[in-house]
Amino acid sequence: MGVQGFERRLERLVEGTFGKAFRSGLEPVEIARRLLREMDTKRTLGVRGAVAPNWYLIALSSEDAASFDDYADAFESELTTEAREHARSEGYHFMGPLSIQLAEDPVLRRGDLEIDTKFKEGAGGRVGALVLSDGKRLPLSEAIFTIGRLPDCDLKIEDALASRRHAEIRPEPDSYRLVDLGSLNGTTINGSKVQDHTLSDGDLIGVGAVAIRFEAS
């Protein structure tokens, strides 16, 4: 199901040009299948459940790597999205930020690929990002993340119902915590008003009419 969705997104992204480039070489969807298989087979059991590798280096032959020259960044982004969605559907966690990169290996023959995986822990043992309605991702770090109408906020909200300094997301030892800063109209999590809330994967943060999704993977 996930790979089928990947194929549809890929077709829209490159408008059929991948099909021409890979008619006799490595199919992009095969890279996606191999990537998801690596995630499944290399997963291990952690304190919070299944933990999957979060660092992937995909080695391609020189010929196949050259075919990706015009689309490498976009393809890596698609693979990252697919891996993140697969991990969420399977209940996998990551130890740190997810990274997927393509690389050239002159030893490999056309159509071959190798995938190296690692578990790389994020700072403070946590990982998180905010996803906006347009799909843009804002990674969270060790610093306090501010939300509000002021230009110097990390996320500036263009909404009259948002306060100048509306809320903060504060790093905890192994999580992130949302704190409302006494805003006039309040902050919601999944539709309910909160003052102080430890964020969980998939939580929907509401600031005025703006919805922001928190992702722990």
Salt bridges, closest charged atoms under 4 A:
GLU30 OE1 - ARG33 NH1 3.81
GLU30 OE2 - ARG37 NH2 3.56
GLU38 OE1 - LYS42 NZ 2.99
ASP40 OD1 - HIS86 NE2 2.91
GLU63 OE2 - ARG110 NH1 3.50
ASP64 OD1 - ARG110 NH1 3.64
GLU78 OE1 - ARG9 NE 3.31
GLU82 OE1 - ARG9 NH2 2.19
GLU85 OE1 - ARG9 NH1 3.84
ASP112 OD2 - ARG109 NE 3.46
GLU142 OE2 - ARG126 NH1 2.33
ASP152 OD2 - ARG165 NH2 2.73
GLU158 OE2 - LYS156 NZ 3.40
GLU168 OE1 - ARG170 NE 2.89
GLU172 OE2 - ARG177 NE 3.36
ASP174 OD2 - ARG48 NH2 2.97
ASP180 OD1 - HIS166 NE2 3.93
ASP196 OD2 - ARG177 NH1 2.58
ASP201 OD2 - ARG88 NE 3.32
ASP203 OD2 - HIS197 NE2 2.91
GLU215 OE1 - ARG84 NE 3.76
GLU215 OE2 - ARG88 NH2 3.26
GLU215 OE1 - ARG137 NH1 2.40
GLU215 OE2 - ARG213 NH2 2.63
